[in-house]
Amino acid sequence: MDLTIREAEPEEYDLLGEITARAYLGDGLLPGADDPYAARLRDVPGRAAVAEVLVAVDDTGTVLGGVTYAPPGSLMCDVAAADEAEFRMLAVDKAGRGRGAGEALVRACVARARATAGVTGLALSTQTAMVGAHRIYHRLGFARTPERDWAPVPGLTLLTYRLDLGDDTGDGPGGDRGTTAWG
């Protein structure tokens, strides 16, 4: 199955917001639907105003998931240094899991970071329970950065990872491989 990664269209914002919130809620990453972070996950228009929101769509045009790519200096950056990009809110609908959408979305963020002059790394925060995502990060060459781990709210420590972009040509971990079309 072919996937396309492209910028989310405004008419997809509500759907992507629901996919993202449902993924976090369904995986037990939020205490309940009334958690304030659920509203932030649903606020795709707000994210799109200050960062790049990407979606993974299958060959029928079905939105399978999305991610927010934040270039250096974006208001969406939480842990990125001045010379780093960051991605956040990676989520794939349950029905779309196991089809490569999550990895394709991360690879698209890597490609965007590599294409940005002066960017030396790509950072992210994740919850300990997001083990499926951790496997993607390790597979693509991200390294844990425990010195950056942080707690946005009491009782929730987020783990951090970073991909060193260095002068890699893109042929190694995180490079553009396979049949995925980058939008």
N, CA, C and O atoms as a DFTB+ gen file, in Angstrom:
732 C
 N C O
     1  1       0.847      -1.187       0.000
     2  2       0.000       0.000       0.000
     3  2       0.889       1.246       0.000
     4  3       1.833       1.354       0.782
     5  1       0.570       2.164      -0.877
     6  2       1.299       3.422      -0.943
     7  2       0.683       4.426       0.023
     8  3      -0.532       4.469       0.219
     9  1       1.552       5.226       0.616
    10  2       1.140       6.319       1.486
    11  2       1.664       7.614       0.903
    12  3       2.720       7.643       0.271
    13  1       0.929       8.667       1.118
    14  2       1.392       9.998       0.764
    15  2       1.427      10.822       2.035
    16  3       0.478      10.818       2.820
    17  1       2.522      11.525       2.230
    18  2       2.656      12.459       3.346
    19  2       2.612      13.855       2.742
    20  3       3.387      14.181       1.842
    21  1       1.694      14.675       3.248
    22  2       1.540      16.027       2.709
    23  2       1.009      16.928       3.818
    24  3       0.623      16.463       4.890
    25  1       1.001      18.228       3.532
    26  2       0.414      19.169       4.487
    27  2      -1.082      18.912       4.604
    28  3      -1.757      18.618       3.617
    29  1      -1.583      19.027       5.820
    30  2      -3.018      18.864       6.053
    31  2      -3.774      20.011       5.397
    32  3      -3.331      21.159       5.424
    33  1      -4.908      19.686       4.815
    34  2      -5.796      20.686       4.235
    35  2      -6.730      21.187       5.337
    36  3      -7.093      20.414       6.224
    37  1      -7.127      22.463       5.302
    38  2      -8.017      22.982       6.347
    39  2      -9.283      22.145       6.560
    40  3      -9.764      22.026       7.686
    41  1      -9.818      21.573       5.491
    42  2     -11.021      20.759       5.659
    43  2     -10.744      19.435       6.378
    44  3     -11.683      18.727       6.743
    45  1      -9.470      19.093       6.586
    46  2      -9.089      17.878       7.314
    47  2      -8.757      18.143       8.776
    48  3      -8.539      17.204       9.541
    49  1      -8.717      19.405       9.168
    50  2      -8.279      19.745      10.521
    51  2      -9.134      19.094      11.598
    52  3      -8.595      18.533      12.551
    53  1     -10.461      19.156      11.467
    54  2     -11.335      18.560      12.492
    55  2     -11.106      17.058      12.596
    56  3     -10.993      16.519      13.697
    57  1     -11.037      16.386      11.461
    58  2     -10.805      14.947      11.454
    59  2      -9.470      14.610      12.096
    60  3      -9.399      13.709      12.933
    61  1      -8.409      15.318      11.720
    62  2      -7.096      15.039      12.293
    63  2      -7.088      15.314      13.790
    64  3      -6.471      14.567      14.550
    65  1      -7.759      16.367      14.223
    66  2      -7.851      16.643      15.654
    67  2      -8.503      15.500      16.403
    68  3      -8.059      15.131      17.490
    69  1      -9.558      14.937      15.826
    70  2     -10.244      13.801      16.464
    71  2      -9.372      12.551      16.445
    72  3      -9.313      11.824      17.437
    73  1      -8.699      12.293      15.337
    74  2      -7.795      11.145      15.266
    75  2      -6.725      11.259      16.349
    76  3      -6.432      10.288      17.046
    77  1      -6.151      12.441      16.484
    78  2      -5.076      12.651      17.456
    79  2      -5.582      12.470      18.880
    80  3      -4.968      11.753      19.670
    81  1      -6.690      13.111      19.211
    82  2      -7.238      12.982      20.566
    83  2      -7.640      11.536      20.857
    84  3      -7.370      11.022      21.942
    85  1      -8.285      10.881      19.890
    86  2      -8.696       9.472      20.088
    87  2      -7.497       8.561      20.293
    88  3      -7.549       7.639      21.107
    89  1      -6.418       8.812      19.558
    90  2      -5.216       7.983      19.708
    91  2      -4.651       8.119      21.122
    92  3      -4.318       7.118      21.756
    93  1      -4.545       9.342      21.610
    94  2      -4.013       9.564      22.960
    95  2      -4.954       8.986      24.012
    96  3      -4.503       8.348      24.964
    97  1      -6.238       9.202      23.848
    98  2      -7.218       8.682      24.818
    99  2      -7.282       7.159      24.760
   100  3      -7.283       6.499      25.799
   101  1      -7.334       6.607      23.574
   102  2      -7.440       5.162      23.408
   103  2      -6.231       4.409      23.911
   104  3      -6.342       3.261      24.341
   105  1      -5.074       5.048      23.859
   106  2      -3.855       4.413      24.346
   107  2      -3.621       4.686      25.828
   108  3      -2.590       4.298      26.378
   109  1      -4.582       5.356      26.479
   110  2      -4.452       5.628      27.907
   111  2      -3.406       6.679      28.245
   112  3      -2.863       6.681      29.350
   113  1      -3.121       7.568      27.308
   114  2      -2.094       8.586      27.515
   115  2      -2.641       9.858      28.149
   116  3      -1.878      10.736      28.552
   117  1      -3.962       9.954      28.235
   118  2      -4.640      11.065      28.907
   119  2      -5.608      10.476      29.924
   120  3      -6.171       9.407      29.690
   121  1      -5.809      11.151      31.037
   122  2      -6.710      10.609      32.052
   123  2      -8.180      10.598      31.640
   124  3      -8.967       9.824      32.184
   125  1      -8.553      11.438      30.695
   126  2      -9.942      11.477      30.250
   127  2     -10.130      12.513      29.169
   128  3      -9.246      13.329      28.909
   129  1     -11.307      12.470      28.532
   130  2     -11.603      13.369      27.418
   131  2     -11.644      14.831      27.842
   132  3     -11.491      15.723      27.007
   133  1     -11.850      15.086      29.136
   134  2     -11.911      16.461      29.617
   135  2     -10.535      17.006      30.012
   136  3     -10.433      18.138      30.486
   137  1      -9.477      16.211      29.820
   138  2      -8.124      16.684      30.105
   139  2      -7.823      17.885      29.204
   140  3      -8.125      17.842      28.011
   141  1      -7.240      18.944      29.745
   142  2      -6.963      20.141      28.922
   143  2      -6.092      19.853      27.692
   144  3      -6.204      20.538      26.675
   145  1      -5.229      18.842      27.790
   146  2      -4.372      18.542      26.640
   147  2      -5.173      17.966      25.479
   148  3      -4.763      18.106      24.326
   149  1      -6.301      17.324      25.753
   150  2      -7.153      16.803      24.674
   151  2      -7.612      17.951      23.773
   152  3      -7.677      17.799      22.553
   153  1      -7.927      19.088      24.371
   154  2      -8.327      20.258      23.574
   155  2      -7.172      20.749      22.705
   156  3      -7.388      21.166      21.567
   157  1      -5.951      20.704      23.230
   158  2      -4.783      21.120      22.440
   159  2      -4.539      20.154      21.279
   160  3      -4.158      20.565      20.183
   161  1      -4.768      18.858      21.541
   162  2      -4.593      17.869      20.476
   163  2      -5.592      18.090      19.349
   164  3      -5.280      17.860      18.180
   165  1      -6.786      18.535      19.701
   166  2      -7.835      18.778      18.698
   167  2      -7.641      20.106      17.960
   168  3      -8.240      20.320      16.907
   169  1      -6.816      20.989      18.499
   170  2      -6.652      22.327      17.919
   171  2      -5.664      22.320      16.751
   172  3      -4.594      22.925      16.833
   173  1      -6.019      21.649      15.689
   174  2      -5.158      21.602      14.511
   175  2      -5.021      22.983      13.863
   176  3      -3.926      23.320      13.413
   177  1      -6.086      23.801      13.794
   178  2      -5.896      25.144      13.226
   179  2      -4.853      25.967      13.991
   180  3      -4.065      26.694      13.385
   181  1      -4.851      25.850      15.307
   182  2      -3.867      26.576      16.111
   183  2      -2.447      26.112      15.823
   184  3      -1.526      26.925      15.741
   185  1      -2.271      24.798      15.670
   186  2      -0.945      24.259      15.353
   187  2      -0.512      24.693      13.960
   188  3       0.639      25.076      13.749
   189  1      -1.443      24.630      13.009
   190  2      -1.107      24.966      11.621
   191  2      -0.727      26.440      11.464
   192  3      -0.029      26.804      10.518
   193  1      -1.179      27.278      12.380
   194  2      -0.855      28.708      12.311
   195  2       0.601      28.983      12.668
   196  3       1.149      30.009      12.264
   197  1       1.244      28.070      13.430
   198  2       2.610      28.330      13.907
   199  2       3.600      27.233      13.542
   200  3       4.780      27.326      13.882
   201  1       3.136      26.201      12.859
   202  2       3.994      25.075      12.488
   203  2       3.406      24.416      11.244
   204  3       2.439      24.914      10.667
   205  1       3.984      23.313      10.843
   206  2       3.508      22.595       9.668
   207  2       2.827      21.302      10.128
   208  3       3.453      20.462      10.774
   209  1       1.574      21.153       9.799
   210  2       0.832      19.952      10.171
   211  2       0.787      19.038       8.953
   212  3       0.311      19.422       7.884
   213  1       1.290      17.827       9.134
   214  2       1.366      16.853       8.057
   215  2       0.373      15.726       8.301
   216  3       0.070      15.392       9.447
   217  1      -0.125      15.148       7.230
   218  2      -0.999      13.985       7.326
   219  2      -0.442      12.858       6.467
   220  3       0.249      13.079       5.473
   221  1      -0.772      11.633       6.893
   222  2      -0.513      10.439       6.094
   223  2      -1.851      10.023       5.517
   224  3      -2.817       9.827       6.255
   225  1      -1.912       9.886       4.201
   226  2      -3.135       9.438       3.538
   227  2      -2.816       8.206       2.699
   228  3      -1.732       8.089       2.127
   229  1      -3.783       7.285       2.636
   230  2      -3.579       6.092       1.824
   231  2      -3.991       6.370       0.385
   232  3      -4.357       7.494       0.039
   233  1      -3.929       5.334      -0.452
   234  2      -4.213       5.545      -1.879
   235  2      -5.681       5.820      -2.179
   236  3      -6.034       6.127      -3.318
   237  1      -6.551       5.713      -1.154
   238  2      -7.955       6.098      -1.342
   239  2      -8.217       7.514      -0.844
   240  3      -9.335       8.018      -0.955
   241  1      -7.178       8.162      -0.290
   242  2      -7.328       9.510       0.243
   243  2      -7.738       9.562       1.705
   244  3      -7.985      10.643       2.241
   245  1      -7.815       8.404       2.360
   246  2      -8.195       8.346       3.777
   247  2      -7.055       8.851       4.649
   248  3      -5.918       8.396       4.520
   249  1      -7.358       9.785       5.530
   250  2      -6.362      10.289       6.479
   251  2      -6.156       9.231       7.558
   252  3      -7.094       8.847       8.257
   253  1      -4.909       8.766       7.683
   254  2      -4.572       7.726       8.657
   255  2      -3.984       8.293       9.939
   256  3      -4.072       7.672      10.998
   257  1      -3.384       9.472       9.841
   258  2      -2.751      10.066      11.016
   259  2      -2.065      11.355      10.652
   260  3      -2.153      11.831       9.520
   261  1      -1.377      11.916      11.634
   262  2      -0.698      13.183      11.401
   263  2       0.378      13.452      12.423
   264  3       0.562      12.706      13.384
   265  1       1.084      14.540      12.188
   266  2       2.163      14.990      13.063
   267  2       2.329      16.495      12.861
   268  3       1.984      17.030      11.808
   269  1       2.849      17.154      13.856
   270  2       3.158      18.577      13.742
   271  2       4.664      18.746      13.685
   272  3       5.372      18.367      14.618
   273  1       5.156      19.316      12.591
   274  2       6.582      19.592      12.415
   275  2       6.811      21.064      12.742
   276  3       6.200      21.952      12.148
   277  1       7.704      21.300      13.696
   278  2       8.001      22.663      14.144
   279  2       9.438      23.025      13.769
   280  3      10.380      22.460      14.325
   281  1       9.614      23.947      12.845
   282  2      10.966      24.375      12.496
   283  2      11.582      25.175      13.642
   284  3      10.869      25.583      14.559
   285  1      12.884      25.402      13.603
   286  2      13.524      26.163      14.677
   287  2      12.803      27.495      14.923
   288  3      12.447      28.214      13.989
   289  1      12.602      27.795      16.205
   290  2      11.969      29.047      16.584
   291  2      10.455      29.011      16.624
   292  3       9.835      29.983      17.055
   293  1       9.838      27.921      16.188
   294  2       8.380      27.819      16.206
   295  2       7.860      27.835      17.639
   296  3       8.515      27.342      18.557
   297  1       6.687      28.403      17.814
   298  2       6.039      28.390      19.125
   299  2       5.682      26.974      19.565
   300  3       5.384      26.756      20.739
   301  1       5.705      26.018      18.656
   302  2       5.399      24.625      18.994
   303  2       6.606      23.871      19.543
   304  3       6.464      22.738      20.003
   305  1       7.775      24.473      19.504
   306  2       8.971      23.808      20.029
   307  2       8.964      23.841      21.556
   308  3       8.811      24.900      22.163
   309  1       9.129      22.674      22.164
   310  2       9.223      22.570      23.616
   311  2      10.651      22.296      24.076
   312  3      11.099      22.873      25.067
   313  1      11.376      21.420      23.370
   314  2      12.699      20.996      23.829
   315  2      13.809      21.259      22.814
   316  3      14.981      21.044      23.122
   317  1      13.467      21.716      21.624
   318  2      14.470      21.936      20.585
   319  2      15.366      23.114      20.921
   320  3      14.908      24.149      21.406
   321  1      16.654      22.936      20.654
   322  2      17.612      24.035      20.759
   323  2      17.419      24.951      19.541
   324  3      16.658      24.634      18.627
   325  1      18.114      26.078      19.549
   326  2      17.946      27.072      18.482
   327  2      18.264      26.517      17.095
   328  3      17.718      26.993      16.100
   329  1      19.144      25.515      17.020
   330  2      19.525      24.944      15.724
   331  2      18.853      23.595      15.460
   332  3      19.344      22.787      14.672
   333  1      17.727      23.367      16.131
   334  2      17.010      22.105      15.971
   335  2      15.552      22.346      15.587
   336  3      14.950      23.355      15.954
   337  1      15.011      21.404      14.848
   338  2      13.570      21.342      14.619
   339  2      13.002      20.350      15.626
   340  3      13.748      19.656      16.318
   341  1      11.689      20.292      15.700
   342  2      11.032      19.377      16.644
   343  2       9.742      18.876      16.005
   344  3       9.131      19.577      15.198
   345  1       9.334      17.672      16.363
   346  2       8.001      17.252      15.964
   347  2       7.223      16.820      17.181
   348  3       7.778      16.363      18.180
   349  1       5.889      16.983      17.065
   350  2       4.992      16.750      18.188
   351  2       3.695      16.137      17.699
   352  3       3.355      16.191      16.518
   353  1       2.984      15.552      18.651
   354  2       1.614      15.084      18.437
   355  2       1.504      14.085      17.293
   356  3       0.560      14.134      16.505
   357  1       2.471      13.181      17.208
   358  2       2.417      12.093      16.238
   359  2       1.284      11.162      16.653
   360  3       1.258      10.678      17.785
   361  1       0.361      10.913      15.750
   362  2      -0.768      10.033      16.059
   363  2      -1.263       9.358      14.792
   364  3      -1.336       9.971      13.727
   365  1      -1.601       8.082      14.931
   366  2      -2.176       7.317      13.835
   367  2      -3.456       6.669      14.350
   368  3      -3.488       6.101      15.441
   369  1      -4.506       6.766      13.543
   370  2      -5.783       6.160      13.878
   371  2      -5.599       4.657      14.064
   372  3      -4.811       4.032      13.354
   373  1      -6.327       4.077      15.019
   374  2      -6.216       2.629      15.268
   375  2      -6.392       1.824      13.990
   376  3      -5.668       0.855      13.762
   377  1      -7.341       2.213      13.161
   378  2      -7.608       1.489      11.912
   379  2      -6.443       1.587      10.931
   380  3      -6.330       0.761      10.025
   381  1      -5.580       2.578      11.098
   382  2      -4.465       2.772      10.183
   383  2      -3.136       2.265      10.706
   384  3      -2.123       2.370      10.014
   385  1      -3.117       1.721      11.903
   386  2      -1.852       1.266      12.489
   387  2      -1.357      -0.003      11.820
   388  3      -2.135      -0.806      11.304
   389  1      -0.047      -0.161      11.844
   390  2       0.564      -1.335      11.236
   391  2       0.726      -1.213       9.737
   392  3       1.062      -2.192       9.071
   393  1       0.493      -0.031       9.194
   394  2       0.585       0.192       7.746
   395  2       1.742       1.116       7.374
   396  3       1.889       1.501       6.214
   397  1       2.569       1.471       8.371
   398  2       3.739       2.295       8.103
   399  2       3.497       3.790       8.171
   400  3       4.401       4.572       7.875
   401  1       2.300       4.207       8.552
   402  2       1.989       5.638       8.559
   403  2       2.810       6.398       9.593
   404  3       3.310       7.485       9.303
   405  1       2.956       5.846      10.789
   406  2       3.724       6.539      11.829
   407  2       5.164       6.764      11.405
   408  3       5.694       7.867      11.539
   409  1       5.792       5.718      10.894
   410  2       7.178       5.856      10.451
   411  2       7.291       6.819       9.276
   412  3       8.230       7.613       9.212
   413  1       6.348       6.755       8.353
   414  2       6.380       7.664       7.203
   415  2       6.261       9.121       7.652
   416  3       6.919       9.996       7.090
   417  1       5.435       9.383       8.648
   418  2       5.292      10.746       9.169
   419  2       6.594      11.214       9.813
   420  3       7.009      12.355       9.613
   421  1       7.237      10.342      10.583
   422  2       8.518      10.713      11.202
   423  2       9.562      10.952      10.127
   424  3      10.319      11.920      10.206
   425  1       9.615      10.086       9.125
   426  2      10.578      10.274       8.028
   427  2      10.353      11.610       7.305
   428  3      11.312      12.257       6.885
   429  1       9.109      12.014       7.164
   430  2       8.817      13.296       6.530
   431  2       9.359      14.448       7.372
   432  3       9.871      15.428       6.830
   433  1       9.249      14.333       8.681
   434  2       9.817      15.364       9.561
   435  2      11.334      15.393       9.438
   436  3      11.932      16.468       9.401
   437  1      11.960      14.222       9.375
   438  2      13.413      14.145       9.197
   439  2      13.804      14.818       7.882
   440  3      14.759      15.594       7.840
   441  1      13.072      14.524       6.817
   442  2      13.387      15.115       5.510
   443  2      13.255      16.631       5.548
   444  3      14.082      17.337       4.971
   445  1      12.230      17.140       6.218
   446  2      12.052      18.586       6.315
   447  2      13.180      19.224       7.120
   448  3      13.684      20.287       6.757
   449  1      13.571      18.580       8.203
   450  2      14.662      19.117       9.016
   451  2      15.972      19.126       8.220
   452  3      16.726      20.099       8.263
   453  1      16.233      18.039       7.497
   454  2      17.456      17.970       6.675
   455  2      17.467      19.056       5.605
   456  3      18.531      19.558       5.243
   457  1      16.303      19.420       5.102
   458  2      16.207      20.410       4.024
   459  2      16.279      21.846       4.533
   460  3      16.305      22.782       3.733
   461  1      16.313      22.033       5.841
   462  2      16.341      23.370       6.417
   463  2      17.777      23.747       6.756
   464  3      18.418      23.097       7.582
   465  1      18.276      24.793       6.118
   466  2      19.659      25.238       6.344
   467  2      19.906      25.523       7.825
   468  3      19.092      26.165       8.490
   469  1      21.024      25.044       8.323
   470  2      21.440      25.328       9.688
   471  2      20.857      24.409      10.746
   472  3      21.232      24.513      11.915
   473  1      19.956      23.514      10.376
   474  2      19.365      22.603      11.361
   475  2      20.303      21.417      11.559
   476  3      20.637      20.714      10.606
   477  1      20.723      21.203      12.798
   478  2      21.668      20.135      13.113
   479  2      21.014      18.920      13.755
   480  3      21.637      17.865      13.882
   481  1      19.752      19.071      14.161
   482  2      19.104      17.949      14.821
   483  2      17.595      18.083      14.807
   484  3      17.043      19.141      14.509
   485  1      16.946      16.977      15.140
   486  2      15.494      16.914      15.237
   487  2      15.163      16.325      16.599
   488  3      15.606      15.226      16.932
   489  1      14.387      17.052      17.382
   490  2      14.084      16.660      18.758
   491  2      12.613      16.295      18.910
   492  3      11.776      16.671      18.090
   493  1      12.314      15.553      19.978
   494  2      10.937      15.209      20.292
   495  2      10.815      14.834      21.756
   496  3      11.797      14.490      22.414
   497  1       9.590      14.908      22.252
   498  2       9.239      14.431      23.594
   499  2       8.231      13.309      23.433
   500  3       7.442      13.309      22.488
   501  1       8.253      12.351      24.354
   502  2       7.358      11.212      24.285
   503  2       7.065      10.692      25.682
   504  3       7.850      10.894      26.609
   505  1       5.944      10.030      25.823
   506  2       5.619       9.403      27.097
   507  2       6.242       8.014      27.163
   508  3       6.462       7.379      26.132
   509  1       6.522       7.549      28.359
   510  2       7.114       6.220      28.524
   511  2       6.243       5.127      27.923
   512  3       6.766       4.125      27.435
   513  1       4.940       5.297      27.949
   514  2       4.022       4.268      27.452
   515  2       3.966       4.187      25.927
   516  3       3.366       3.255      25.391
   517  1       4.564       5.120      25.229
   518  2       4.494       5.141      23.761
   519  2       5.555       4.227      23.145
   520  3       6.372       4.672      22.339
   521  1       5.538       2.954      23.527
   522  2       6.605       2.031      23.131
   523  2       6.647       1.785      21.620
   524  3       7.729       1.596      21.064
   525  1       5.509       1.785      20.954
   526  2       5.512       1.621      19.501
   527  2       6.253       2.754      18.822
   528  3       7.025       2.529      17.890
   529  1       6.022       3.961      19.283
   530  2       6.730       5.121      18.725
   531  2       8.224       5.044      19.050
   532  3       9.054       5.399      18.213
   533  1       8.574       4.586      20.249
   534  2       9.987       4.471      20.615
   535  2      10.717       3.537      19.650
   536  3      11.864       3.789      19.281
   537  1      10.042       2.456      19.243
   538  2      10.673       1.537      18.284
   539  2      10.975       2.246      16.973
   540  3      12.031       2.024      16.381
   541  1      10.065       3.095      16.511
   542  2      10.311       3.872      15.288
   543  2      11.520       4.780      15.488
   544  3      12.406       4.834      14.635
   545  1      11.559       5.485      16.603
   546  2      12.653       6.428      16.842
   547  2      14.000       5.712      16.849
   548  3      14.958       6.181      16.236
   549  1      14.073       4.588      17.537
   550  2      15.329       3.831      17.575
   551  2      15.712       3.332      16.188
   552  3      16.874       3.423      15.793
   553  1      14.750       2.811      15.456
   554  2      15.002       2.287      14.120
   555  2      15.544       3.372      13.184
   556  3      16.364       3.090      12.310
   557  1      15.084       4.606      13.371
   558  2      15.508       5.707      12.493
   559  2      16.759       6.434      12.997
   560  3      17.199       7.406      12.384
   561  1      17.324       5.971      14.096
   562  2      18.593       6.534      14.560
   563  2      18.494       7.607      15.622
   564  3      19.507       8.217      15.965
   565  1      17.308       7.862      16.156
   566  2      17.177       8.828      17.251
   567  2      17.851       8.260      18.492
   568  3      17.831       7.050      18.721
   569  1      18.442       9.132      19.285
   570  2      19.084       8.733      20.543
   571  2      18.369       9.407      21.708
   572  3      17.910      10.544      21.596
   573  1      18.281       8.691      22.826
   574  2      17.691       9.274      24.032
   575  2      18.564      10.419      24.525
   576  3      19.792      10.349      24.484
   577  1      17.903      11.472      24.990
   578  2      18.585      12.622      25.580
   579  2      18.008      12.859      26.970
   580  3      17.259      13.816      27.166
   581  1      18.342      12.007      27.941
   582  2      17.723      12.085      29.265
   583  2      17.957      13.414      29.976
   584  3      17.180      13.793      30.853
   585  1      19.012      14.117      29.609
   586  2      19.272      15.421      30.230
   587  2      18.203      16.452      29.867
   588  3      18.103      17.491      30.520
   589  1      17.411      16.179      28.844
   590  2      16.337      17.082      28.423
   591  2      14.958      16.647      28.921
   592  3      13.988      17.387      28.760
   593  1      14.855      15.455      29.524
   594  2      13.555      14.988      30.004
   595  2      12.920      16.070      30.866
   596  3      13.610      16.792      31.586
   597  1      11.599      16.172      30.784
   598  2      10.925      17.274      31.477
   599  2       9.504      16.864      31.855
   600  3       8.970      15.869      31.366
   601  1       8.914      17.660      32.736
   602  2       7.559      17.385      33.220
   603  2       6.673      18.597      32.929
   604  3       6.778      19.618      33.610
   605  1       5.794      18.492      31.915
   606  2       4.910      19.613      31.600
   607  2       3.855      19.846      32.677
   608  3       3.372      20.963      32.857
   609  1       3.509      18.789      33.380
   610  2       2.580      18.866      34.515
   611  2       3.109      17.922      35.593
   612  3       3.795      16.949      35.277
   613  1       2.800      18.196      36.851
   614  2       3.277      17.304      37.908
   615  2       2.828      15.855      37.685
   616  3       1.667      15.590      37.370
   617  1       3.761      14.941      37.852
   618  2       3.450      13.522      37.716
   619  2       3.588      12.963      36.314
   620  3       3.380      11.767      36.116
   621  1       3.933      13.789      35.331
   622  2       4.106      13.313      33.953
   623  2       5.479      13.740      33.446
   624  3       5.683      14.888      33.052
   625  1       6.405      12.803      33.464
   626  2       7.737      13.068      32.936
   627  2       7.789      12.598      31.494
   628  3       7.478      11.445      31.196
   629  1       8.181      13.492      30.604
   630  2       8.326      13.159      29.194
   631  2       9.785      12.828      28.900
   632  3      10.700      13.524      29.340
   633  1       9.979      11.759      28.152
   634  2      11.301      11.369      27.692
   635  2      11.601      12.152      26.420
   636  3      10.687      12.510      25.677
   637  1      12.863      12.414      26.172
   638  2      13.234      13.142      24.960
   639  2      14.212      12.326      24.121
   640  3      14.996      11.523      24.628
   641  1      14.130      12.565      22.830
   642  2      15.012      11.937      21.844
   643  2      15.505      13.017      20.903
   644  3      14.894      14.078      20.775
   645  1      16.632      12.728      20.239
   646  2      17.187      13.648      19.247
   647  2      17.837      12.837      18.140
   648  3      18.514      11.841      18.395
   649  1      17.623      13.274      16.917
   650  2      18.325      12.719      15.768
   651  2      19.381      13.738      15.362
   652  3      19.059      14.883      15.046
   653  1      20.638      13.317      15.374
   654  2      21.732      14.181      14.943
   655  2      21.766      14.152      13.422
   656  3      22.019      13.107      12.822
   657  1      21.513      15.292      12.802
   658  2      21.477      15.347      11.345
   659  2      22.858      15.509      10.741
   660  3      23.094      15.076       9.613
   661  1      23.774      16.125      11.472
   662  2      25.138      16.258      10.995
   663  2      25.188      16.604       9.532
   664  3      24.474      17.492       9.065
   665  1      26.041      15.895       8.802
   666  2      26.129      16.126       7.358
   667  2      25.662      14.893       6.593
   668  3      26.108      14.653       5.471
   669  1      24.772      14.115       7.190
   670  2      24.247      12.909       6.557
   671  2      23.571      13.264       5.229
   672  3      22.923      14.303       5.101
   673  1      23.733      12.403       4.276
   674  2      23.165      12.641       2.953
   675  2      21.701      12.235       2.853
   676  3      21.041      12.523       1.855
   677  1      21.196      11.569       3.880
   678  2      19.804      11.132       3.833
   679  2      19.649       9.694       3.410
   680  3      18.527       9.194       3.321
   681  1      20.783       8.994       3.138
   682  2      20.698       7.599       2.720
   683  2      20.688       6.641       3.901
   684  3      20.356       5.466       3.738
   685  1      21.042       7.118       5.080
   686  2      21.094       6.267       6.267
   687  2      19.797       6.326       7.030
   688  3      18.747       6.612       6.455
   689  1      19.858       6.052       8.350
   690  2      18.639       6.068       9.158
   691  2      17.899       7.383       9.016
   692  3      18.483       8.462       9.126
   693  1      16.619       7.274       8.774
   694  2      15.793       8.471       8.653
   695  2      15.777       9.065       7.263
   696  3      15.055      10.031       7.016
   697  1      16.560       8.507       6.343
   698  2      16.579       9.034       4.989
   699  2      15.321       8.648       4.231
   700  3      14.496       7.882       4.729
   701  1      15.180       9.173       3.045
   702  2      13.999       8.932       2.209
   703  2      14.163       7.605       1.472
   704  3      14.923       7.515       0.508
   705  1      13.439       6.566       1.933
   706  2      13.506       5.254       1.309
   707  2      12.094       4.748       1.070
   708  3      11.139       5.275       1.641
   709  1      11.957       3.757       0.250
   710  2      10.674       3.104       0.074
   711  2       9.786       3.790      -0.942
   712  3      10.246       4.588      -1.759
   713  1       8.491       3.461      -0.874
   714  2       7.544       3.938      -1.872
   715  2       6.736       5.129      -1.403
   716  3       5.801       5.557      -2.079
   717  1       7.092       5.665      -0.250
   718  2       6.314       6.774       0.286
   719  2       6.603       8.036      -0.507
   720  3       7.758       8.349      -0.794
   721  1       5.567       8.747      -0.854
   722  2       5.708      10.030      -1.542
   723  2       5.689      11.139      -0.503
   724  3       4.780      11.193       0.326
   725  1       6.655      12.001      -0.536
   726  2       6.720      13.103       0.438
   727  2       6.027      14.306      -0.171
   728  3       6.413      14.795      -1.232
   729  1       4.985      14.778       0.529
   730  2       4.214      15.906       0.014
   731  2       4.718      17.217       0.448
   732  3       4.153      18.248       0.081
